[in-house]
Amino acid sequence: MLVVEGLSKTYRGFASFRERLGAALSLGLYAGSQHYDALHDVSFRAGAGVGNGGRGEILGVIGANGAGKSTLLRILSGVSRATSGRVIRSGSVRSVLELGVGFNGDLTGRENVYYNGRLWGYSGRRLMQSMDSILDFARLREHADRPLAAYSTGMQMRLGFSLATFERADLLLIDEALAVGDASFQQQCVRRFEEYRDAGSLIVVVSHDLHMLQAVSDRILLLDRGRLRALGPPADVVEEYMQALAETSFGDPGAERPGLAARDYRVALCDASGRARTLWFTGERATLALDIRPPADILDATVGMHISDRRGVRAFGVNTHLLGLRNLDLRAGVSTRVAFDLSLNLGAGAYSAGLSVHRGATHLSDCYLWAEHALDFEIETGSAPAFEGLAYLEPTVRVERS
């Protein structure tokens, strides 16, 4: 189990050369007048026994750049010391903060595994016994005796990840390591995390890949400018994160944000006759109609929609900007309808439609509206053949013999 209580980290700096000189003459007693709070009073519990019986946990960590994610992992790993607060953990700890650090380009892949493994505390015998499995996991056995300088960046990162995780640790800290390799290797990494989680490990993963974290995490922790903003089910916390991004889309987080209230728009999912429905069948045509009556002009607006399943996993999303409709002006007091005509090629289940009004291609710029659950509906397969997944790709099959 991992317990974090009141964790804060403040970095000190100097406003002038005189301050830097004073710090040197005081032998470090004077730390400078500048300071930056990377973390402020962060507290949480995670791991086996936190609402999941004896099983471990995969805890995702998200937040904007500068939110304190990497600082948190460095403190948890012991690389950095907190200014205040405490961390209570038990068992072995392994951190993968920078893949490939310590590798030597003049040595072969095999030699790098051995010497770096020794530095990490593995015995020589254990490394020799596990060498083939480490290389196989990284899919590099045929390149094992080539100099590391001949490896691509992705190959080096795969080798570093494989070495770092070939033995299970009670606490595994991962900082953006899932960006390594192709989709197939990422799935290998995820399976290893799940295997270790089921064996009782706590895996803390920092990543900007929200879809991946929603799919693999038991819970997600959201940091916002060094503070713990949310901790809970992945879908709920990702929704909170998207709201946080919308709040800062106009630049100054403390400034009042112009926006659209619930009274300023209406949304409906309608069939060809214009009737709003909540129950649909796979493959049916539908129109998602958004009527907007803004209190003030929104010039050069982008209107978007997205559909998510009950877990919050995005099934589809698009907006007027991406569809080539530019220079859309929403006038104050004038009702404007934006209608998206869709084929609901979705698997059976519960879904929700979300809405956005902003400028540019994404809601990270001047976001007036971000509504994650604007409308709920259900899909049944109806006459479509049975299939798995979120999307129905209207398959046909044929057999050819030569």
Contacts in CASP RR format, 6 or more apart in sequence:
PFRMAT RR
TARGET T0000
AUTHOR 0000-0000-0000
METHOD contacts of the structure
MODEL  1
MLVVEGLSKTYRGFASFRERLGAALSLGLYAGSQHYDALHDVSFRAGAGV
GNGGRGEILGVIGANGAGKSTLLRILSGVSRATSGRVIRSGSVRSVLELG
VGFNGDLTGRENVYYNGRLWGYSGRRLMQSMDSILDFARLREHADRPLAA
YSTGMQMRLGFSLATFERADLLLIDEALAVGDASFQQQCVRRFEEYRDAG
SLIVVVSHDLHMLQAVSDRILLLDRGRLRALGPPADVVEEYMQALAETSF
GDPGAERPGLAARDYRVALCDASGRARTLWFTGERATLALDIRPPADILD
ATVGMHISDRRGVRAFGVNTHLLGLRNLDLRAGVSTRVAFDLSLNLGAGA
YSAGLSVHRGATHLSDCYLWAEHALDFEIETGSAPAFEGLAYLEPTVRVE
RS
1 45 0 8 1.000
1 46 0 8 1.000
1 47 0 8 1.000
1 48 0 8 1.000
1 49 0 8 1.000
1 50 0 8 1.000
1 88 0 8 1.000
1 89 0 8 1.000
1 90 0 8 1.000
1 202 0 8 1.000
2 45 0 8 1.000
2 46 0 8 1.000
2 47 0 8 1.000
2 76 0 8 1.000
2 87 0 8 1.000
2 88 0 8 1.000
2 89 0 8 1.000
2 171 0 8 1.000
2 202 0 8 1.000
2 204 0 8 1.000
3 45 0 8 1.000
3 87 0 8 1.000
3 88 0 8 1.000
3 89 0 8 1.000
4 42 0 8 1.000
4 43 0 8 1.000
4 44 0 8 1.000
4 45 0 8 1.000
4 76 0 8 1.000
4 86 0 8 1.000
4 87 0 8 1.000
4 88 0 8 1.000
5 43 0 8 1.000
5 85 0 8 1.000
5 86 0 8 1.000
5 87 0 8 1.000
5 88 0 8 1.000
6 41 0 8 1.000
6 42 0 8 1.000
6 43 0 8 1.000
6 84 0 8 1.000
6 85 0 8 1.000
6 86 0 8 1.000
7 39 0 8 1.000
7 41 0 8 1.000
7 42 0 8 1.000
7 43 0 8 1.000
7 72 0 8 1.000
7 75 0 8 1.000
7 82 0 8 1.000
7 84 0 8 1.000
7 85 0 8 1.000
7 86 0 8 1.000
7 87 0 8 1.000
8 37 0 8 1.000
8 39 0 8 1.000
8 40 0 8 1.000
8 41 0 8 1.000
8 42 0 8 1.000
8 82 0 8 1.000
8 83 0 8 1.000
8 84 0 8 1.000
8 85 0 8 1.000
9 37 0 8 1.000
9 38 0 8 1.000
9 39 0 8 1.000
9 71 0 8 1.000
9 75 0 8 1.000
9 80 0 8 1.000
9 82 0 8 1.000
9 83 0 8 1.000
10 35 0 8 1.000
10 36 0 8 1.000
10 37 0 8 1.000
10 38 0 8 1.000
10 83 0 8 1.000
11 35 0 8 1.000
11 36 0 8 1.000
11 38 0 8 1.000
12 31 0 8 1.000
12 32 0 8 1.000
12 34 0 8 1.000
12 35 0 8 1.000
13 19 0 8 1.000
13 31 0 8 1.000
13 32 0 8 1.000
13 33 0 8 1.000
13 34 0 8 1.000
13 35 0 8 1.000
13 36 0 8 1.000
14 20 0 8 1.000
14 23 0 8 1.000
14 32 0 8 1.000
14 33 0 8 1.000
14 34 0 8 1.000
15 32 0 8 1.000
15 33 0 8 1.000
15 34 0 8 1.000
19 30 0 8 1.000
19 32 0 8 1.000
19 33 0 8 1.000
22 30 0 8 1.000
23 30 0 8 1.000
23 31 0 8 1.000
23 32 0 8 1.000
37 226 0 8 1.000
38 66 0 8 1.000
38 68 0 8 1.000
38 71 0 8 1.000
38 226 0 8 1.000
39 68 0 8 1.000
39 71 0 8 1.000
39 72 0 8 1.000
39 75 0 8 1.000
39 82 0 8 1.000
39 223 0 8 1.000
39 226 0 8 1.000
40 226 0 8 1.000
40 227 0 8 1.000
41 227 0 8 1.000
41 228 0 8 1.000
42 72 0 8 1.000
42 223 0 8 1.000
42 226 0 8 1.000
42 227 0 8 1.000
42 228 0 8 1.000
43 228 0 8 1.000
44 221 0 8 1.000
44 228 0 8 1.000
44 231 0 8 1.000
46 57 0 8 1.000
46 59 0 8 1.000
46 202 0 8 1.000
46 204 0 8 1.000
46 219 0 8 1.000
47 56 0 8 1.000
47 57 0 8 1.000
47 59 0 8 1.000
47 200 0 8 1.000
47 202 0 8 1.000
48 54 0 8 1.000
48 55 0 8 1.000
48 56 0 8 1.000
48 57 0 8 1.000
48 200 0 8 1.000
48 202 0 8 1.000
49 56 0 8 1.000
50 57 0 8 1.000
52 218 0 8 1.000
54 200 0 8 1.000
55 197 0 8 1.000
55 198 0 8 1.000
55 200 0 8 1.000
56 197 0 8 1.000
56 198 0 8 1.000
56 199 0 8 1.000
56 200 0 8 1.000
56 201 0 8 1.000
56 202 0 8 1.000
57 197 0 8 1.000
57 202 0 8 1.000
57 203 0 8 1.000
57 218 0 8 1.000
57 219 0 8 1.000
58 193 0 8 1.000
58 194 0 8 1.000
58 197 0 8 1.000
58 203 0 8 1.000
58 205 0 8 1.000
58 216 0 8 1.000
58 217 0 8 1.000
58 218 0 8 1.000
59 202 0 8 1.000
59 203 0 8 1.000
59 204 0 8 1.000
59 205 0 8 1.000
59 217 0 8 1.000
59 218 0 8 1.000
59 219 0 8 1.000
59 220 0 8 1.000
59 221 0 8 1.000
60 204 0 8 1.000
60 205 0 8 1.000
60 206 0 8 1.000
60 207 0 8 1.000
60 213 0 8 1.000
60 217 0 8 1.000
60 219 0 8 1.000
60 220 0 8 1.000
60 221 0 8 1.000
60 234 0 8 1.000
61 69 0 8 1.000
61 72 0 8 1.000
61 73 0 8 1.000
61 204 0 8 1.000
61 205 0 8 1.000
61 206 0 8 1.000
61 207 0 8 1.000
61 220 0 8 1.000
61 221 0 8 1.000
61 223 0 8 1.000
62 69 0 8 1.000
62 206 0 8 1.000
62 207 0 8 1.000
62 208 0 8 1.000
62 210 0 8 1.000
62 213 0 8 1.000
62 220 0 8 1.000
62 221 0 8 1.000
62 222 0 8 1.000
62 223 0 8 1.000
62 237 0 8 1.000
62 238 0 8 1.000
62 241 0 8 1.000
63 69 0 8 1.000
63 222 0 8 1.000
63 223 0 8 1.000
63 224 0 8 1.000
63 241 0 8 1.000
63 244 0 8 1.000
64 224 0 8 1.000
64 244 0 8 1.000
64 245 0 8 1.000
64 248 0 8 1.000
66 225 0 8 1.000
66 226 0 8 1.000
67 223 0 8 1.000
67 224 0 8 1.000
67 225 0 8 1.000
67 226 0 8 1.000
68 223 0 8 1.000
68 226 0 8 1.000
69 175 0 8 1.000
69 206 0 8 1.000
69 223 0 8 1.000
70 97 0 8 1.000
70 175 0 8 1.000
70 206 0 8 1.000
71 80 0 8 1.000
72 206 0 8 1.000
72 223 0 8 1.000
73 95 0 8 1.000
73 97 0 8 1.000
73 173 0 8 1.000
73 175 0 8 1.000
73 204 0 8 1.000
73 206 0 8 1.000
74 80 0 8 1.000
74 97 0 8 1.000
75 81 0 8 1.000
75 82 0 8 1.000
75 87 0 8 1.000
76 87 0 8 1.000
76 89 0 8 1.000
76 93 0 8 1.000
76 95 0 8 1.000
76 171 0 8 1.000
76 173 0 8 1.000
76 204 0 8 1.000
77 93 0 8 1.000
77 95 0 8 1.000
77 97 0 8 1.000
77 173 0 8 1.000
78 93 0 8 1.000
79 95 0 8 1.000
79 97 0 8 1.000
89 170 0 8 1.000
89 171 0 8 1.000
90 170 0 8 1.000
91 169 0 8 1.000
91 170 0 8 1.000
91 171 0 8 1.000
92 169 0 8 1.000
92 170 0 8 1.000
92 171 0 8 1.000
93 169 0 8 1.000
93 170 0 8 1.000
93 171 0 8 1.000
93 172 0 8 1.000
93 173 0 8 1.000
94 164 0 8 1.000
94 165 0 8 1.000
94 167 0 8 1.000
94 169 0 8 1.000
94 171 0 8 1.000
94 172 0 8 1.000
94 173 0 8 1.000
95 172 0 8 1.000
95 173 0 8 1.000
95 174 0 8 1.000
95 175 0 8 1.000
96 160 0 8 1.000
96 161 0 8 1.000
96 164 0 8 1.000
96 165 0 8 1.000
96 172 0 8 1.000
96 173 0 8 1.000
96 174 0 8 1.000
96 175 0 8 1.000
96 177 0 8 1.000
97 173 0 8 1.000
97 175 0 8 1.000
98 175 0 8 1.000
99 156 0 8 1.000
99 157 0 8 1.000
99 160 0 8 1.000
99 161 0 8 1.000
99 164 0 8 1.000
99 177 0 8 1.000
99 180 0 8 1.000
100 156 0 8 1.000
100 157 0 8 1.000
100 159 0 8 1.000
100 160 0 8 1.000
102 116 0 8 1.000
102 119 0 8 1.000
103 112 0 8 1.000
103 116 0 8 1.000
103 148 0 8 1.000
103 156 0 8 1.000
103 159 0 8 1.000
103 160 0 8 1.000
104 111 0 8 1.000
104 112 0 8 1.000
104 115 0 8 1.000
104 148 0 8 1.000
105 112 0 8 1.000
105 147 0 8 1.000
105 148 0 8 1.000
105 149 0 8 1.000
106 147 0 8 1.000
106 148 0 8 1.000
106 149 0 8 1.000
107 115 0 8 1.000
107 147 0 8 1.000
107 148 0 8 1.000
108 144 0 8 1.000
108 145 0 8 1.000
108 146 0 8 1.000
108 147 0 8 1.000
108 148 0 8 1.000
109 135 0 8 1.000
109 140 0 8 1.000
109 143 0 8 1.000
109 144 0 8 1.000
109 145 0 8 1.000
109 146 0 8 1.000
109 147 0 8 1.000
109 148 0 8 1.000
109 151 0 8 1.000
109 159 0 8 1.000
110 131 0 8 1.000
110 135 0 8 1.000
110 144 0 8 1.000
110 145 0 8 1.000
112 148 0 8 1.000
112 159 0 8 1.000
113 127 0 8 1.000
113 131 0 8 1.000
113 134 0 8 1.000
113 135 0 8 1.000
113 159 0 8 1.000
113 163 0 8 1.000
114 124 0 8 1.000
114 127 0 8 1.000
114 128 0 8 1.000
114 131 0 8 1.000
116 160 0 8 1.000
116 163 0 8 1.000
117 127 0 8 1.000
117 163 0 8 1.000
118 124 0 8 1.000
118 127 0 8 1.000
120 163 0 8 1.000
120 164 0 8 1.000
122 167 0 8 1.000
130 166 0 8 1.000
130 167 0 8 1.000
132 141 0 8 1.000
133 166 0 8 1.000
134 159 0 8 1.000
134 162 0 8 1.000
134 163 0 8 1.000
134 166 0 8 1.000
135 141 0 8 1.000
135 144 0 8 1.000
135 159 0 8 1.000
135 162 0 8 1.000
137 162 0 8 1.000
137 166 0 8 1.000
137 188 0 8 1.000
137 192 0 8 1.000
138 155 0 8 1.000
138 158 0 8 1.000
138 159 0 8 1.000
138 160 0 8 1.000
138 161 0 8 1.000
138 162 0 8 1.000
139 158 0 8 1.000
139 185 0 8 1.000
140 151 0 8 1.000
140 155 0 8 1.000
140 158 0 8 1.000
140 159 0 8 1.000
143 150 0 8 1.000
143 151 0 8 1.000
143 155 0 8 1.000
148 156 0 8 1.000
148 159 0 8 1.000
151 159 0 8 1.000
154 180 0 8 1.000
154 181 0 8 1.000
157 177 0 8 1.000
157 180 0 8 1.000
157 181 0 8 1.000
158 180 0 8 1.000
158 181 0 8 1.000
158 185 0 8 1.000
161 177 0 8 1.000
161 180 0 8 1.000
161 189 0 8 1.000
164 177 0 8 1.000
165 172 0 8 1.000
165 189 0 8 1.000
165 192 0 8 1.000
165 196 0 8 1.000
168 196 0 8 1.000
168 199 0 8 1.000
168 201 0 8 1.000
169 196 0 8 1.000
169 201 0 8 1.000
170 200 0 8 1.000
170 201 0 8 1.000
170 202 0 8 1.000
171 201 0 8 1.000
171 202 0 8 1.000
171 204 0 8 1.000
172 193 0 8 1.000
172 196 0 8 1.000
172 201 0 8 1.000
172 202 0 8 1.000
172 203 0 8 1.000
172 204 0 8 1.000
173 204 0 8 1.000
174 203 0 8 1.000
174 204 0 8 1.000
174 205 0 8 1.000
174 206 0 8 1.000
174 207 0 8 1.000
175 206 0 8 1.000
176 206 0 8 1.000
176 207 0 8 1.000
176 208 0 8 1.000
177 189 0 8 1.000
177 205 0 8 1.000
178 186 0 8 1.000
178 189 0 8 1.000
178 190 0 8 1.000
178 205 0 8 1.000
178 207 0 8 1.000
178 209 0 8 1.000
178 212 0 8 1.000
179 207 0 8 1.000
179 209 0 8 1.000
180 186 0 8 1.000
180 189 0 8 1.000
186 212 0 8 1.000
190 212 0 8 1.000
190 215 0 8 1.000
190 216 0 8 1.000
193 203 0 8 1.000
193 205 0 8 1.000
193 216 0 8 1.000
194 216 0 8 1.000
196 203 0 8 1.000
197 203 0 8 1.000
197 218 0 8 1.000
205 213 0 8 1.000
205 216 0 8 1.000
205 217 0 8 1.000
207 213 0 8 1.000
210 238 0 8 1.000
210 241 0 8 1.000
211 313 0 8 1.000
211 314 0 8 1.000
213 220 0 8 1.000
213 234 0 8 1.000
213 238 0 8 1.000
214 220 0 8 1.000
214 234 0 8 1.000
214 235 0 8 1.000
214 238 0 8 1.000
214 311 0 8 1.000
214 312 0 8 1.000
214 313 0 8 1.000
215 313 0 8 1.000
217 234 0 8 1.000
219 231 0 8 1.000
219 232 0 8 1.000
219 233 0 8 1.000
219 234 0 8 1.000
219 237 0 8 1.000
220 230 0 8 1.000
220 231 0 8 1.000
220 232 0 8 1.000
220 233 0 8 1.000
220 234 0 8 1.000
220 237 0 8 1.000
220 238 0 8 1.000
221 228 0 8 1.000
221 230 0 8 1.000
221 231 0 8 1.000
221 232 0 8 1.000
221 237 0 8 1.000
222 228 0 8 1.000
222 229 0 8 1.000
222 230 0 8 1.000
222 231 0 8 1.000
222 237 0 8 1.000
222 240 0 8 1.000
222 241 0 8 1.000
222 244 0 8 1.000
223 229 0 8 1.000
224 244 0 8 1.000
225 253 0 8 1.000
229 240 0 8 1.000
229 244 0 8 1.000
230 236 0 8 1.000
230 237 0 8 1.000
230 240 0 8 1.000
230 241 0 8 1.000
231 237 0 8 1.000
234 311 0 8 1.000
234 312 0 8 1.000
235 308 0 8 1.000
235 310 0 8 1.000
235 311 0 8 1.000
235 312 0 8 1.000
235 313 0 8 1.000
238 312 0 8 1.000
239 312 0 8 1.000
239 372 0 8 1.000
239 373 0 8 1.000
242 363 0 8 1.000
242 370 0 8 1.000
242 372 0 8 1.000
243 370 0 8 1.000
243 372 0 8 1.000
245 363 0 8 1.000
245 364 0 8 1.000
245 367 0 8 1.000
245 370 0 8 1.000
246 257 0 8 1.000
246 358 0 8 1.000
246 363 0 8 1.000
246 367 0 8 1.000
246 370 0 8 1.000
247 253 0 8 1.000
247 257 0 8 1.000
249 257 0 8 1.000
249 358 0 8 1.000
249 363 0 8 1.000
249 364 0 8 1.000
249 365 0 8 1.000
249 366 0 8 1.000
249 367 0 8 1.000
250 257 0 8 1.000
250 258 0 8 1.000
250 366 0 8 1.000
250 367 0 8 1.000
258 296 0 8 1.000
258 368 0 8 1.000
259 368 0 8 1.000
259 369 0 8 1.000
260 292 0 8 1.000
260 294 0 8 1.000
260 295 0 8 1.000
260 357 0 8 1.000
260 368 0 8 1.000
260 369 0 8 1.000
264 292 0 8 1.000
264 293 0 8 1.000
264 294 0 8 1.000
264 295 0 8 1.000
265 290 0 8 1.000
265 291 0 8 1.000
265 292 0 8 1.000
265 293 0 8 1.000
265 355 0 8 1.000
265 369 0 8 1.000
266 290 0 8 1.000
266 291 0 8 1.000
267 288 0 8 1.000
267 289 0 8 1.000
267 290 0 8 1.000
267 291 0 8 1.000
267 353 0 8 1.000
267 355 0 8 1.000
267 374 0 8 1.000
267 375 0 8 1.000
268 276 0 8 1.000
268 288 0 8 1.000
268 289 0 8 1.000
268 375 0 8 1.000
269 276 0 8 1.000
269 277 0 8 1.000
269 278 0 8 1.000
269 280 0 8 1.000
269 286 0 8 1.000
269 287 0 8 1.000
269 288 0 8 1.000
269 289 0 8 1.000
269 353 0 8 1.000
269 375 0 8 1.000
269 377 0 8 1.000
270 276 0 8 1.000
270 277 0 8 1.000
270 286 0 8 1.000
270 287 0 8 1.000
270 289 0 8 1.000
271 277 0 8 1.000
271 284 0 8 1.000
271 285 0 8 1.000
271 286 0 8 1.000
271 287 0 8 1.000
272 285 0 8 1.000
274 287 0 8 1.000
277 286 0 8 1.000
277 377 0 8 1.000
278 376 0 8 1.000
278 377 0 8 1.000
278 378 0 8 1.000
279 377 0 8 1.000
279 378 0 8 1.000
279 380 0 8 1.000
280 286 0 8 1.000
280 344 0 8 1.000
280 377 0 8 1.000
280 378 0 8 1.000
280 379 0 8 1.000
280 380 0 8 1.000
281 344 0 8 1.000
281 379 0 8 1.000
281 380 0 8 1.000
281 381 0 8 1.000
281 382 0 8 1.000
281 383 0 8 1.000
281 384 0 8 1.000
282 344 0 8 1.000
282 345 0 8 1.000
282 346 0 8 1.000
282 347 0 8 1.000
282 348 0 8 1.000
282 379 0 8 1.000
282 380 0 8 1.000
282 381 0 8 1.000
282 382 0 8 1.000
282 384 0 8 1.000
282 392 0 8 1.000
283 343 0 8 1.000
283 344 0 8 1.000
283 345 0 8 1.000
283 346 0 8 1.000
283 384 0 8 1.000
283 392 0 8 1.000
283 394 0 8 1.000
284 343 0 8 1.000
284 344 0 8 1.000
285 341 0 8 1.000
285 342 0 8 1.000
285 343 0 8 1.000
285 344 0 8 1.000
286 341 0 8 1.000
286 342 0 8 1.000
286 343 0 8 1.000
286 344 0 8 1.000
287 339 0 8 1.000
287 340 0 8 1.000
287 341 0 8 1.000
287 342 0 8 1.000
288 305 0 8 1.000
288 339 0 8 1.000
288 340 0 8 1.000
288 342 0 8 1.000
288 353 0 8 1.000
288 375 0 8 1.000
289 337 0 8 1.000
289 338 0 8 1.000
289 339 0 8 1.000
289 340 0 8 1.000
290 303 0 8 1.000
290 305 0 8 1.000
290 337 0 8 1.000
290 338 0 8 1.000
290 339 0 8 1.000
290 340 0 8 1.000
290 355 0 8 1.000
291 335 0 8 1.000
291 336 0 8 1.000
291 337 0 8 1.000
292 303 0 8 1.000
292 330 0 8 1.000
292 335 0 8 1.000
292 336 0 8 1.000
292 337 0 8 1.000
292 338 0 8 1.000
292 357 0 8 1.000
293 333 0 8 1.000
293 334 0 8 1.000
293 335 0 8 1.000
293 336 0 8 1.000
294 330 0 8 1.000
294 331 0 8 1.000
294 332 0 8 1.000
294 333 0 8 1.000
294 368 0 8 1.000
295 332 0 8 1.000
295 333 0 8 1.000
296 332 0 8 1.000
297 329 0 8 1.000
297 330 0 8 1.000
297 331 0 8 1.000
297 332 0 8 1.000
298 329 0 8 1.000
298 330 0 8 1.000
298 357 0 8 1.000
298 368 0 8 1.000
299 329 0 8 1.000
299 330 0 8 1.000
300 326 0 8 1.000
300 327 0 8 1.000
300 328 0 8 1.000
300 329 0 8 1.000
300 359 0 8 1.000
300 360 0 8 1.000
301 320 0 8 1.000
301 328 0 8 1.000
301 329 0 8 1.000
301 330 0 8 1.000
301 357 0 8 1.000
301 358 0 8 1.000
301 359 0 8 1.000
301 368 0 8 1.000
302 319 0 8 1.000
302 320 0 8 1.000
302 321 0 8 1.000
302 328 0 8 1.000
302 356 0 8 1.000
302 357 0 8 1.000
302 358 0 8 1.000
302 359 0 8 1.000
302 360 0 8 1.000
302 361 0 8 1.000
303 319 0 8 1.000
303 320 0 8 1.000
303 328 0 8 1.000
303 338 0 8 1.000
303 355 0 8 1.000
303 356 0 8 1.000
303 357 0 8 1.000
304 317 0 8 1.000
304 318 0 8 1.000
304 319 0 8 1.000
304 320 0 8 1.000
304 338 0 8 1.000
304 340 0 8 1.000
304 355 0 8 1.000
304 356 0 8 1.000
304 357 0 8 1.000
305 317 0 8 1.000
305 318 0 8 1.000
305 319 0 8 1.000
305 340 0 8 1.000
305 353 0 8 1.000
305 354 0 8 1.000
305 355 0 8 1.000
305 356 0 8 1.000
306 314 0 8 1.000
306 316 0 8 1.000
306 317 0 8 1.000
306 318 0 8 1.000
306 353 0 8 1.000
306 354 0 8 1.000
306 356 0 8 1.000
307 314 0 8 1.000
307 315 0 8 1.000
307 316 0 8 1.000
307 317 0 8 1.000
307 346 0 8 1.000
307 351 0 8 1.000
307 352 0 8 1.000
307 353 0 8 1.000
307 354 0 8 1.000
308 314 0 8 1.000
308 315 0 8 1.000
308 351 0 8 1.000
308 352 0 8 1.000
308 354 0 8 1.000
308 372 0 8 1.000
309 315 0 8 1.000
309 349 0 8 1.000
309 350 0 8 1.000
309 351 0 8 1.000
309 390 0 8 1.000
310 349 0 8 1.000
310 350 0 8 1.000
310 351 0 8 1.000
310 352 0 8 1.000
312 352 0 8 1.000
313 390 0 8 1.000
315 346 0 8 1.000
315 351 0 8 1.000
315 390 0 8 1.000
315 391 0 8 1.000
318 340 0 8 1.000
319 356 0 8 1.000
319 361 0 8 1.000
320 326 0 8 1.000
320 328 0 8 1.000
320 338 0 8 1.000
321 360 0 8 1.000
321 361 0 8 1.000
322 361 0 8 1.000
328 338 0 8 1.000
330 336 0 8 1.000
330 357 0 8 1.000
344 379 0 8 1.000
345 391 0 8 1.000
345 392 0 8 1.000
345 393 0 8 1.000
345 394 0 8 1.000
346 379 0 8 1.000
346 390 0 8 1.000
346 391 0 8 1.000
346 392 0 8 1.000
347 379 0 8 1.000
347 381 0 8 1.000
347 387 0 8 1.000
347 389 0 8 1.000
347 390 0 8 1.000
347 391 0 8 1.000
347 392 0 8 1.000
348 379 0 8 1.000
348 380 0 8 1.000
348 381 0 8 1.000
349 378 0 8 1.000
349 379 0 8 1.000
349 380 0 8 1.000
350 376 0 8 1.000
350 377 0 8 1.000
350 378 0 8 1.000
351 376 0 8 1.000
351 377 0 8 1.000
351 378 0 8 1.000
351 379 0 8 1.000
352 372 0 8 1.000
352 373 0 8 1.000
352 374 0 8 1.000
352 375 0 8 1.000
352 376 0 8 1.000
352 377 0 8 1.000
353 374 0 8 1.000
353 375 0 8 1.000
353 376 0 8 1.000
353 377 0 8 1.000
354 371 0 8 1.000
354 372 0 8 1.000
354 373 0 8 1.000
354 374 0 8 1.000
354 375 0 8 1.000
355 369 0 8 1.000
355 370 0 8 1.000
355 371 0 8 1.000
355 374 0 8 1.000
356 363 0 8 1.000
356 367 0 8 1.000
356 369 0 8 1.000
356 370 0 8 1.000
356 371 0 8 1.000
357 367 0 8 1.000
357 368 0 8 1.000
357 369 0 8 1.000
358 364 0 8 1.000
358 365 0 8 1.000
358 366 0 8 1.000
358 367 0 8 1.000
358 368 0 8 1.000
358 369 0 8 1.000
358 370 0 8 1.000
359 365 0 8 1.000
359 366 0 8 1.000
360 366 0 8 1.000
363 370 0 8 1.000
381 387 0 8 1.000
384 392 0 8 1.000
387 395 0 8 1.000
END
